[in-house]
Amino acid sequence: MSVKNRLYRSQKEKVIGGVCGGLSEYFSIDPIIVRLLFLALFFAGFGLIIYLIAWIFVPTK
């Protein structure tokens, strides 16, 4: 039985809060892809809110 990793904010792939780095580690994708997604959401009008909420509620390791 496999246990899935928990979502944490990254300490090594951290630019601002570690949210994008943590998501990239959780989904095993490149952090640039997640950062570009948040950038696109930012220009759509709600990326900053989602990032701030994730920064508050996603724990660090």
N, CA, C and O atoms as a CHARMM CRD file, in Angstrom:
* protein
*
  244
    1    1 MET  N      0.84800  -1.17800   0.00000 PROA 1      0.00000
    2    1 MET  CA     0.00000   0.00000   0.00000 PROA 1      0.00000
    3    1 MET  C      0.89700   1.24500   0.00000 PROA 1      0.00000
    4    1 MET  O      1.78000   1.38400   0.84600 PROA 1      0.00000
    5    2 SER  N      0.66500   2.11100  -0.92500 PROA 2      0.00000
    6    2 SER  CA     1.48600   3.30300  -1.09700 PROA 2      0.00000
    7    2 SER  C      0.84900   4.50900  -0.41200 PROA 2      0.00000
    8    2 SER  O     -0.35200   4.74900  -0.53800 PROA 2      0.00000
    9    3 VAL  N      1.66500   5.25200   0.30500 PROA 3      0.00000
   10    3 VAL  CA     1.19200   6.46600   0.96900 PROA 3      0.00000
   11    3 VAL  C      1.62000   7.66300   0.13000 PROA 3      0.00000
   12    3 VAL  O      2.80200   7.82600  -0.17500 PROA 3      0.00000
   13    4 LYS  N      0.66600   8.49000  -0.23700 PROA 4      0.00000
   14    4 LYS  CA     0.96700   9.66400  -1.05900 PROA 4      0.00000
   15    4 LYS  C      1.61700  10.73100  -0.18300 PROA 4      0.00000
   16    4 LYS  O      1.28100  10.88000   0.99100 PROA 4      0.00000
   17    5 ASN  N      2.55200  11.46700  -0.77600 PROA 5      0.00000
   18    5 ASN  CA     3.21700  12.54200  -0.05000 PROA 5      0.00000
   19    5 ASN  C      2.22300  13.61300   0.34600 PROA 5      0.00000
   20    5 ASN  O      1.20000  13.80200  -0.31200 PROA 5      0.00000
   21    6 ARG  N      2.52600  14.30100   1.40800 PROA 6      0.00000
   22    6 ARG  CA     1.69600  15.42000   1.84600 PROA 6      0.00000
   23    6 ARG  C      2.19300  16.68500   1.17900 PROA 6      0.00000
   24    6 ARG  O      3.35400  16.78000   0.78200 PROA 6      0.00000
   25    7 LEU  N      1.31700  17.64000   1.06400 PROA 7      0.00000
   26    7 LEU  CA     1.65000  18.91500   0.44900 PROA 7      0.00000
   27    7 LEU  C      2.26600  19.83300   1.49300 PROA 7      0.00000
   28    7 LEU  O      1.65200  20.12400   2.51900 PROA 7      0.00000
   29    8 TYR  N      3.47100  20.28100   1.22500 PROA 8      0.00000
   30    8 TYR  CA     4.18800  21.22600   2.08100 PROA 8      0.00000
   31    8 TYR  C      4.74100  22.34100   1.21800 PROA 8      0.00000
   32    8 TYR  O      4.94200  22.17000   0.01600 PROA 8      0.00000
   33    9 ARG  N      4.98800  23.49600   1.84500 PROA 9      0.00000
   34    9 ARG  CA     5.70400  24.56400   1.15400 PROA 9      0.00000
   35    9 ARG  C      7.16700  24.17800   1.09900 PROA 9      0.00000
   36    9 ARG  O      7.73600  23.70900   2.08500 PROA 9      0.00000
   37   10 SER  N      7.76800  24.37600  -0.05300 PROA 10     0.00000
   38   10 SER  CA     9.15300  23.96200  -0.26700 PROA 10     0.00000
   39   10 SER  C     10.11800  24.94100   0.39400 PROA 10     0.00000
   40   10 SER  O      9.88900  26.15100   0.40000 PROA 10     0.00000
   41   11 GLN  N     11.18800  24.40500   0.94300 PROA 11     0.00000
   42   11 GLN  CA    12.24600  25.23100   1.50800 PROA 11     0.00000
   43   11 GLN  C     13.42500  25.36400   0.54700 PROA 11     0.00000
   44   11 GLN  O     14.20600  26.31000   0.65200 PROA 11     0.00000
   45   12 LYS  N     13.56000  24.42200  -0.39100 PROA 12     0.00000
   46   12 LYS  CA    14.68900  24.49900  -1.31300 PROA 12     0.00000
   47   12 LYS  C     14.29900  25.08400  -2.67000 PROA 12     0.00000
   48   12 LYS  O     15.15600  25.65700  -3.34300 PROA 12     0.00000
   49   13 GLU  N     13.05100  24.96300  -3.09400 PROA 13     0.00000
   50   13 GLU  CA    12.56700  25.55700  -4.34300 PROA 13     0.00000
   51   13 GLU  C     11.72500  26.79100  -4.03000 PROA 13     0.00000
   52   13 GLU  O     10.65100  26.98400  -4.59900 PROA 13     0.00000
   53   14 LYS  N     12.21900  27.61100  -3.13300 PROA 14     0.00000
   54   14 LYS  CA    11.46700  28.74400  -2.61500 PROA 14     0.00000
   55   14 LYS  C     11.91100  30.02700  -3.30900 PROA 14     0.00000
   56   14 LYS  O     13.10500  30.31200  -3.40000 PROA 14     0.00000
   57   15 VAL  N     10.93900  30.80100  -3.79900 PROA 15     0.00000
   58   15 VAL  CA    11.22600  32.12800  -4.32900 PROA 15     0.00000
   59   15 VAL  C     10.62000  33.16800  -3.39600 PROA 15     0.00000
   60   15 VAL  O     11.32300  34.05900  -2.92000 PROA 15     0.00000
   61   16 ILE  N      9.33700  33.06300  -3.13400 PROA 16     0.00000
   62   16 ILE  CA     8.68900  33.97800  -2.18300 PROA 16     0.00000
   63   16 ILE  C      8.22700  33.20300  -0.95300 PROA 16     0.00000
   64   16 ILE  O      8.78000  33.36500   0.13500 PROA 16     0.00000
   65   17 GLY  N      7.22200  32.37000  -1.13000 PROA 17     0.00000
   66   17 GLY  CA     6.68200  31.65100   0.01400 PROA 17     0.00000
   67   17 GLY  C      6.87200  30.15100  -0.04500 PROA 17     0.00000
   68   17 GLY  O      6.60000  29.46300   0.94000 PROA 17     0.00000
   69   18 GLY  N      7.32800  29.62200  -1.16500 PROA 18     0.00000
   70   18 GLY  CA     7.53700  28.19200  -1.31000 PROA 18     0.00000
   71   18 GLY  C      6.31200  27.42500  -1.76400 PROA 18     0.00000
   72   18 GLY  O      6.33900  26.19600  -1.83000 PROA 18     0.00000
   73   19 VAL  N      5.22900  28.13900  -2.08000 PROA 19     0.00000
   74   19 VAL  CA     3.98600  27.47200  -2.47700 PROA 19     0.00000
   75   19 VAL  C      4.16200  26.77500  -3.82400 PROA 19     0.00000
   76   19 VAL  O      3.82400  25.59900  -3.95700 PROA 19     0.00000
   77   20 CYS  N      4.67700  27.47100  -4.80500 PROA 20     0.00000
   78   20 CYS  CA     4.85000  26.88000  -6.14400 PROA 20     0.00000
   79   20 CYS  C      5.85900  25.73700  -6.10900 PROA 20     0.00000
   80   20 CYS  O      5.66000  24.71900  -6.77100 PROA 20     0.00000
   81   21 GLY  N      6.92900  25.89400  -5.35100 PROA 21     0.00000
   82   21 GLY  CA     7.90800  24.81700  -5.21100 PROA 21     0.00000
   83   21 GLY  C      7.31800  23.59900  -4.54700 PROA 21     0.00000
   84   21 GLY  O      7.60700  22.47000  -4.94400 PROA 21     0.00000
   85   22 GLY  N      6.49500  23.81200  -3.54200 PROA 22     0.00000
   86   22 GLY  CA     5.83300  22.70400  -2.85900 PROA 22     0.00000
   87   22 GLY  C      4.84200  21.98500  -3.75400 PROA 22     0.00000
   88   22 GLY  O      4.76900  20.75600  -3.74300 PROA 22     0.00000
   89   23 LEU  N      4.08100  22.74300  -4.52900 PROA 23     0.00000
   90   23 LEU  CA     3.15000  22.12300  -5.47000 PROA 23     0.00000
   91   23 LEU  C      3.88900  21.33700  -6.54300 PROA 23     0.00000
   92   23 LEU  O      3.44100  20.26500  -6.95100 PROA 23     0.00000
   93   24 SER  N      5.02200  21.86700  -7.00300 PROA 24     0.00000
   94   24 SER  CA     5.78000  21.15300  -8.02200 PROA 24     0.00000
   95   24 SER  C      6.37900  19.86200  -7.47200 PROA 24     0.00000
   96   24 SER  O      6.43600  18.86000  -8.18600 PROA 24     0.00000
   97   25 GLU  N      6.82100  19.86800  -6.22900 PROA 25     0.00000
   98   25 GLU  CA     7.33200  18.64000  -5.61900 PROA 25     0.00000
   99   25 GLU  C      6.20300  17.63300  -5.41200 PROA 25     0.00000
  100   25 GLU  O      6.40300  16.43500  -5.60800 PROA 25     0.00000
  101   26 TYR  N      5.02600  18.10300  -5.02200 PROA 26     0.00000
  102   26 TYR  CA     3.88100  17.22400  -4.77300 PROA 26     0.00000
  103   26 TYR  C      3.42900  16.53000  -6.05300 PROA 26     0.00000
  104   26 TYR  O      3.13300  15.33500  -6.04400 PROA 26     0.00000
  105   27 PHE  N      3.37400  17.28500  -7.16300 PROA 27     0.00000
  106   27 PHE  CA     2.92100  16.73100  -8.43100 PROA 27     0.00000
  107   27 PHE  C      4.06000  16.24300  -9.31400 PROA 27     0.00000
  108   27 PHE  O      3.81200  15.77700 -10.42600 PROA 27     0.00000
  109   28 SER  N      5.30600  16.33800  -8.84700 PROA 28     0.00000
  110   28 SER  CA     6.50500  15.89000  -9.57300 PROA 28     0.00000
  111   28 SER  C      6.61400  16.53900 -10.95300 PROA 28     0.00000
  112   28 SER  O      6.83900  15.86500 -11.95800 PROA 28     0.00000
  113   29 ILE  N      6.45000  17.87100 -10.97700 PROA 29     0.00000
  114   29 ILE  CA     6.62900  18.62200 -12.21100 PROA 29     0.00000
  115   29 ILE  C      7.61900  19.74900 -11.96100 PROA 29     0.00000
  116   29 ILE  O      7.98600  20.02000 -10.81800 PROA 29     0.00000
  117   30 ASP  N      8.04400  20.39500 -13.02300 PROA 30     0.00000
  118   30 ASP  CA     9.01300  21.47600 -12.91400 PROA 30     0.00000
  119   30 ASP  C      8.37500  22.68900 -12.22200 PROA 30     0.00000
  120   30 ASP  O      7.23100  23.02700 -12.52700 PROA 30     0.00000
  121   31 PRO  N      9.08300  23.34900 -11.30400 PROA 31     0.00000
  122   31 PRO  CA     8.50900  24.51200 -10.59900 PROA 31     0.00000
  123   31 PRO  C      8.18200  25.68000 -11.52200 PROA 31     0.00000
  124   31 PRO  O      7.30400  26.48500 -11.21000 PROA 31     0.00000
  125   32 ILE  N      8.87100  25.78400 -12.64900 PROA 32     0.00000
  126   32 ILE  CA     8.60400  26.86800 -13.59300 PROA 32     0.00000
  127   32 ILE  C      7.17800  26.76900 -14.14000 PROA 32     0.00000
  128   32 ILE  O      6.51600  27.78700 -14.34300 PROA 32     0.00000
  129   33 ILE  N      6.70900  25.54600 -14.37700 PROA 33     0.00000
  130   33 ILE  CA     5.35200  25.34300 -14.88700 PROA 33     0.00000
  131   33 ILE  C      4.32400  25.85600 -13.88600 PROA 33     0.00000
  132   33 ILE  O      3.36400  26.52600 -14.26600 PROA 33     0.00000
  133   34 VAL  N      4.52200  25.54400 -12.61800 PROA 34     0.00000
  134   34 VAL  CA     3.58200  25.98900 -11.58200 PROA 34     0.00000
  135   34 VAL  C      3.64300  27.50800 -11.43300 PROA 34     0.00000
  136   34 VAL  O      2.61000  28.15400 -11.25800 PROA 34     0.00000
  137   35 ARG  N      4.83800  28.07900 -11.50100 PROA 35     0.00000
  138   35 ARG  CA     4.97400  29.53500 -11.39700 PROA 35     0.00000
  139   35 ARG  C      4.30500  30.24300 -12.56800 PROA 35     0.00000
  140   35 ARG  O      3.66700  31.27900 -12.38400 PROA 35     0.00000
  141   36 LEU  N      4.44700  29.69100 -13.77200 PROA 36     0.00000
  142   36 LEU  CA     3.78200  30.27400 -14.93000 PROA 36     0.00000
  143   36 LEU  C      2.26400  30.16800 -14.82400 PROA 36     0.00000
  144   36 LEU  O      1.54300  31.06800 -15.25400 PROA 36     0.00000
  145   37 LEU  N      1.78500  29.06900 -14.25100 PROA 37     0.00000
  146   37 LEU  CA     0.34600  28.91700 -14.02600 PROA 37     0.00000
  147   37 LEU  C     -0.15900  29.97800 -13.05900 PROA 37     0.00000
  148   37 LEU  O     -1.19600  30.59400 -13.30600 PROA 37     0.00000
  149   38 PHE  N      0.55700  30.19800 -11.96500 PROA 38     0.00000
  150   38 PHE  CA     0.15000  31.23100 -11.01700 PROA 38     0.00000
  151   38 PHE  C      0.25700  32.62200 -11.63000 PROA 38     0.00000
  152   38 PHE  O     -0.54800  33.49700 -11.31100 PROA 38     0.00000
  153   39 LEU  N      1.22400  32.83600 -12.49300 PROA 39     0.00000
  154   39 LEU  CA     1.34300  34.11700 -13.17800 PROA 39     0.00000
  155   39 LEU  C      0.14000  34.34600 -14.09400 PROA 39     0.00000
  156   39 LEU  O     -0.40900  35.44700 -14.14000 PROA 39     0.00000
  157   40 ALA  N     -0.26300  33.31300 -14.81500 PROA 40     0.00000
  158   40 ALA  CA    -1.44600  33.42500 -15.67700 PROA 40     0.00000
  159   40 ALA  C     -2.69800  33.67600 -14.84400 PROA 40     0.00000
  160   40 ALA  O     -3.54500  34.48500 -15.22400 PROA 40     0.00000
  161   41 LEU  N     -2.82000  32.98800 -13.71100 PROA 41     0.00000
  162   41 LEU  CA    -3.96400  33.21700 -12.82900 PROA 41     0.00000
  163   41 LEU  C     -3.93100  34.61500 -12.22700 PROA 41     0.00000
  164   41 LEU  O     -4.97900  35.21600 -11.98900 PROA 41     0.00000
  165   42 PHE  N     -2.72900  35.13700 -11.98100 PROA 42     0.00000
  166   42 PHE  CA    -2.58800  36.48700 -11.46400 PROA 42     0.00000
  167   42 PHE  C     -3.16800  37.49800 -12.45200 PROA 42     0.00000
  168   42 PHE  O     -3.90800  38.40100 -12.06200 PROA 42     0.00000
  169   43 PHE  N     -2.83100  37.34400 -13.72400 PROA 43     0.00000
  170   43 PHE  CA    -3.34500  38.26900 -14.72900 PROA 43     0.00000
  171   43 PHE  C     -4.82300  38.04300 -15.00900 PROA 43     0.00000
  172   43 PHE  O     -5.49800  38.93900 -15.51700 PROA 43     0.00000
  173   44 ALA  N     -5.33700  36.85500 -14.68400 PROA 44     0.00000
  174   44 ALA  CA    -6.76500  36.58900 -14.82500 PROA 44     0.00000
  175   44 ALA  C     -7.55300  37.25000 -13.69300 PROA 44     0.00000
  176   44 ALA  O     -8.76600  37.42900 -13.79900 PROA 44     0.00000
  177   45 GLY  N     -6.85600  37.61300 -12.60600 PROA 45     0.00000
  178   45 GLY  CA    -7.51100  38.36200 -11.54900 PROA 45     0.00000
  179   45 GLY  C     -7.63000  37.69000 -10.20200 PROA 45     0.00000
  180   45 GLY  O     -8.03100  38.33400  -9.23200 PROA 45     0.00000
  181   46 PHE  N     -7.29700  36.42000 -10.11000 PROA 46     0.00000
  182   46 PHE  CA    -7.46500  35.76500  -8.81000 PROA 46     0.00000
  183   46 PHE  C     -6.28800  34.89900  -8.40000 PROA 46     0.00000
  184   46 PHE  O     -6.39100  34.16000  -7.42100 PROA 46     0.00000
  185   47 GLY  N     -5.17900  34.96500  -9.11100 PROA 47     0.00000
  186   47 GLY  CA    -4.00200  34.17300  -8.76600 PROA 47     0.00000
  187   47 GLY  C     -3.35500  34.59300  -7.46100 PROA 47     0.00000
  188   47 GLY  O     -2.88700  33.75000  -6.69500 PROA 47     0.00000
  189   48 LEU  N     -3.32700  35.89000  -7.20400 PROA 48     0.00000
  190   48 LEU  CA    -2.71700  36.38900  -5.96700 PROA 48     0.00000
  191   48 LEU  C     -3.49800  35.92600  -4.74700 PROA 48     0.00000
  192   48 LEU  O     -2.90700  35.56600  -3.72900 PROA 48     0.00000
  193   49 ILE  N     -4.81000  35.93300  -4.84300 PROA 49     0.00000
  194   49 ILE  CA    -5.64700  35.49100  -3.72200 PROA 49     0.00000
  195   49 ILE  C     -5.42400  34.01100  -3.44000 PROA 49     0.00000
  196   49 ILE  O     -5.29400  33.60900  -2.28400 PROA 49     0.00000
  197   50 ILE  N     -5.37900  33.19400  -4.50200 PROA 50     0.00000
  198   50 ILE  CA    -5.14500  31.75800  -4.32800 PROA 50     0.00000
  199   50 ILE  C     -3.76600  31.51400  -3.72100 PROA 50     0.00000
  200   50 ILE  O     -3.61600  30.67000  -2.83700 PROA 50     0.00000
  201   51 TYR  N     -2.75800  32.24800  -4.19200 PROA 51     0.00000
  202   51 TYR  CA    -1.40700  32.08800  -3.66600 PROA 51     0.00000
  203   51 TYR  C     -1.34500  32.45700  -2.18100 PROA 51     0.00000
  204   51 TYR  O     -0.74300  31.73800  -1.38300 PROA 51     0.00000
  205   52 LEU  N     -1.96500  33.57200  -1.81800 PROA 52     0.00000
  206   52 LEU  CA    -1.94600  33.99800  -0.40900 PROA 52     0.00000
  207   52 LEU  C     -2.67000  33.01000   0.49200 PROA 52     0.00000
  208   52 LEU  O     -2.21600  32.73300   1.60300 PROA 52     0.00000
  209   53 ILE  N     -3.78200  32.48200   0.02600 PROA 53     0.00000
  210   53 ILE  CA    -4.50700  31.47700   0.81700 PROA 53     0.00000
  211   53 ILE  C     -3.65100  30.22400   0.98700 PROA 53     0.00000
  212   53 ILE  O     -3.59000  29.65500   2.07700 PROA 53     0.00000
  213   54 ALA  N     -2.99100  29.79500  -0.09000 PROA 54     0.00000
  214   54 ALA  CA    -2.12100  28.61500   0.00400 PROA 54     0.00000
  215   54 ALA  C     -0.93600  28.88600   0.92100 PROA 54     0.00000
  216   54 ALA  O     -0.50700  28.00300   1.66400 PROA 54     0.00000
  217   55 TRP  N     -0.40100  30.11800   0.87000 PROA 55     0.00000
  218   55 TRP  CA     0.72700  30.48500   1.72300 PROA 55     0.00000
  219   55 TRP  C      0.34800  30.39900   3.20100 PROA 55     0.00000
  220   55 TRP  O      1.16600  30.02300   4.04000 PROA 55     0.00000
  221   56 ILE  N     -0.87900  30.74500   3.50100 PROA 56     0.00000
  222   56 ILE  CA    -1.35000  30.71200   4.89300 PROA 56     0.00000
  223   56 ILE  C     -1.63800  29.28900   5.35600 PROA 56     0.00000
  224   56 ILE  O     -1.26600  28.91300   6.46800 PROA 56     0.00000
  225   57 PHE  N     -2.29600  28.49900   4.51700 PROA 57     0.00000
  226   57 PHE  CA    -2.80100  27.19300   4.97800 PROA 57     0.00000
  227   57 PHE  C     -1.89500  26.00800   4.69100 PROA 57     0.00000
  228   57 PHE  O     -2.03900  24.97700   5.34700 PROA 57     0.00000
  229   58 VAL  N     -0.97300  26.10200   3.75100 PROA 58     0.00000
  230   58 VAL  CA    -0.07200  24.98300   3.47000 PROA 58     0.00000
  231   58 VAL  C      1.11100  25.06800   4.42900 PROA 58     0.00000
  232   58 VAL  O      1.82300  26.07200   4.44800 PROA 58     0.00000
  233   59 PRO  N      1.32500  24.02200   5.22400 PROA 59     0.00000
  234   59 PRO  CA     2.40700  24.08600   6.21400 PROA 59     0.00000
  235   59 PRO  C      3.78400  23.90100   5.60900 PROA 59     0.00000
  236   59 PRO  O      3.92400  23.38500   4.50000 PROA 59     0.00000
  237   60 THR  N      4.80200  24.32900   6.34800 PROA 60     0.00000
  238   60 THR  CA     6.18000  24.04600   5.95300 PROA 60     0.00000
  239   60 THR  C      6.58100  22.70800   6.56100 PROA 60     0.00000
  240   60 THR  O      5.93200  22.21300   7.48300 PROA 60     0.00000
  241   61 LYS  N      7.64000  22.13800   6.04500 PROA 61     0.00000
  242   61 LYS  CA     8.11600  20.84300   6.56900 PROA 61     0.00000
  243   61 LYS  C      8.76000  21.01200   7.90000 PROA 61     0.00000
  244   61 LYS  O      9.21900  20.03500   8.49200 PROA 61     0.00000
